[in-house]
Amino acid sequence: MSVIEQIKTRFGGKAAVQERSPRRVYLTVQKQDVTALGEFLFRELGGRFSTASGVDTRPGVEVLYHFAFDRDNLVVSVRTLAEKPELELPSLTPAVPAAEWVEREIHEMFGVNFAGHPNLATLLLPDDWPDGVYPLRKKTFESEQELTAREN
C-alpha cells in the first residue's frame, strides 16, 4: 500500500489530501490532529522530517511540516493553522524530536506558541529584542482606511 493510501486509511476524513504532483502531497488537518499525523508519518511510515515553515495569513499563521519519503521519491507536507489572535498549536517535538529547533524559530519569528514544546527559548534574535515583536509577521492595519491608503 502506498504512503498516501496508508494515510487515507488511517486518517480518513481528518486529513484533506491534495496531490499536487506524483512527488508532492499536501495534507491539511485541524491543529488537534497534527501531532498524531506527524508521529504516524515519522514513526510508522518512516518519513524523514525535513523542516517546517510558517506563513502569516489573514486568519492566522499557517505551519507546514515537511516529511520526505526517499524510497518513494515523495514529499508530504502537513498543513495546519494557528488561528489569530491565540496563535497556538500542539508541538510536534515530543513525537518528532528533530522539530525542536524549527518550532523555536517559528515561535520566535511569527509568535506561534507550541504547547508542550520542551524549550521555546530564544534561538535567533538578540537577547534584548522586544517582547511581542515578530520579524516575519505582517503588519496589522488598524482600519480598512489605513489598509486602503497603504495599497494606493
C-alpha positions in Angstrom: 0.0 0.0 0.0 1.4 3.5 -0.9 2.1 6.2 1.7 -0.9 8.2 0.6 -3.2 5.1 0.7 -2.0 4.4 4.3 -2.6 8.0 5.3 -6.1 7.9 3.9 -6.9 4.6 5.6 -5.6 5.8 9.0 -6.9 9.4 9.0 -9.8 9.2 6.6 -11.7 12.5 6.7 -9.3 14.1 9.2 -6.8 14.9 6.5 -7.7 16.7 3.3 -5.3 15.3 0.7 -4.1 17.4 -2.2 -1.8 15.6 -4.6 -0.1 18.4 -6.5 2.1 16.0 -8.4 3.3 12.4 -8.2 6.1 13.6 -5.9 4.4 16.3 -3.8 1.4 15.9 -1.5 -0.2 18.3 1.0 -2.3 17.2 3.9 -4.5 19.8 5.6 -5.5 18.9 9.2 -7.0 20.6 12.2 -4.5 21.6 14.8 -5.6 18.9 17.2 -4.6 16.2 14.6 -1.2 17.5 13.6 0.8 15.6 16.3 -0.9 12.3 15.6 -0.4 12.6 11.9 3.2 13.8 12.2 4.0 10.9 14.5 2.4 8.4 12.1 4.4 9.7 9.2 7.6 9.6 11.2 7.4 6.5 13.3 5.1 4.2 11.4 5.7 5.1 7.8 9.4 6.0 8.1 9.2 9.6 6.8 12.2 11.7 7.3 11.3 15.0 9.0 12.9 17.7 6.7 11.8 21.0 8.1 8.8 23.2 8.9 7.8 26.5 7.5 5.4 29.3 8.5 3.3 31.7 6.5 1.4 34.7 8.0 -2.1 34.8 6.5 -5.1 36.9 7.4 -6.8 34.2 9.6 -3.5 33.1 11.3 -0.1 31.6 10.8 -0.1 28.5 8.6 2.5 26.0 9.7 3.7 23.3 7.3 5.7 20.2 8.4 7.6 18.6 5.6 8.4 14.9 5.5 10.5 13.2 2.8 9.9 9.6 1.8 13.1 9.0 -0.1 12.3 5.4 -1.2 9.1 6.7 -2.9 10.6 10.0 -4.2 7.8 11.8 -2.3 7.5 14.9 -0.1 4.4 15.1 2.2 3.6 18.4 3.8 1.3 18.6 6.8 -0.5 21.9 6.8 -2.3 23.4 9.8 -3.4 26.8 11.0 -2.6 28.6 14.3 -5.6 31.0 14.3 -5.2 34.6 15.3 -5.2 36.0 17.9 -4.2 33.0 20.0 -1.6 31.5 17.6 -1.2 28.2 19.4 -0.5 24.7 18.1 0.4 21.5 19.8 4.1 20.8 19.5 5.3 18.1 17.2 8.7 17.9 19.1 7.6 15.3 21.7 6.8 12.9 18.8 9.4 14.1 16.3 12.5 15.4 18.2 14.0 17.0 15.1 11.2 19.5 15.0 12.5 21.2 18.2 14.7 24.0 16.7 12.4 24.8 13.7 9.4 25.2 16.1 11.6 27.5 18.2 12.3 29.5 15.0 8.7 29.7 14.1 7.8 30.8 17.6 10.4 33.5 17.5 9.7 34.8 14.0 5.9 34.5 14.0 4.8 34.3 17.7 3.3 30.8 17.4 3.1 29.1 20.8 3.8 25.4 20.5 2.0 23.8 23.5 4.1 21.0 25.0 7.4 22.1 23.5 10.2 21.5 25.9 12.1 24.7 25.3 10.8 27.8 23.5 13.8 29.9 24.5 15.2 32.5 22.1 17.3 31.0 19.4 17.9 33.6 16.7 17.1 37.0 17.9 19.3 39.1 20.2 18.6 38.9 23.9 17.4 42.5 24.0 14.8 42.0 21.2 11.4 43.5 22.3 8.7 41.1 23.5 5.8 40.8 21.2 7.6 41.9 18.1 7.8 39.1 15.5 10.0 39.8 12.4 8.1 37.7 9.9 4.6 38.7 10.8 2.7 41.0 8.5 1.8 44.5 9.8 -1.7 44.6 11.3 -3.7 47.5 10.0 -5.9 49.3 12.4 -8.6 50.0 9.9 -9.7 49.4 6.4 -9.0 53.0 5.7 -5.4 52.6 6.7 -5.1 49.4 4.5 -6.7 51.2 1.5 -4.3 54.2 2.0 -1.3 51.9 2.1 -2.4 50.0 -1.0 -2.7 53.3 -3.0 
